[in-house]
Amino acid sequence: MRSDLYAELFKQYQSSLHLYLYRMCGSQETAEELVQETFYRAMVSMKAEHASYARAWLYKVARHLFIDWYRKQRSELQMNRELEQQGTENTYRSPEEVLNARERTIRIQQVMKKLPEQYRTILLLREMNELSYKELGEILDMNMNQVKVTLFRARERFKAEMLQMKGDD
């Protein structure tokens, strides 16, 4: 593959891969390292004829790198998901609305931490990165039915955990 193609792939997918990895590991530095390793592996292993499914291939490599990193970790992961970060707060929102939004974000982060890695991955890739079922299948080494079932189960588990957390309040 030519270097200009790698540069284009990096330009096109670097930020979404970084965001995915950051949401998975909770560390900017780790996410950056994993993104760099993902693109390094693309340069070493990816052939020009694979460019048509580069997005799925890159996410698959990134996911496997995350799993390897996660397995090496002994301490508690800090998952700092920022679903609706806006930099500065909207001046038209009341303090109660801002507080409620922050509390909801914290609850979502806590629920995501409780989910198995595969459920977190499929939810983030589908809901946040808007990957297709086909792409999810390629990334997760699943057929279409497995993708649909796993995504359904992940959503149901997420909803159940959210309801349980609300009940605990």
Number of C-alpha atoms within 10 A of each C-alpha: 15 9 9 9 13 18 11 11 17 18 10 12 16 18 13 15 24 21 19 23 26 22 23 25 20 17 16 15 12 16 22 18 14 23 29 16 15 23 21 13 14 19 15 9 10 17 12 12 9 11 15 9 11 17 18 20 19 23 25 20 19 25 23 16 18 21 15 11 13 15 9 9 9 7 7 6 13 14 16 18 20 13 15 9 10 8 6 6 11 9 8 8 10 11 11 9 11 15 12 12 14 16 12 14 18 16 16 19 18 18 19 24 16 14 15 11 16 15 20 20 23 25 20 19 21 15 11 13 14 12 18 13 20 14 22 25 20 19 23 19 12 16 13 15 11 15 20 16 11 17 21 15 13 20 16 12 18 20 13 13 19 18 11 12 14 10 8 7 5
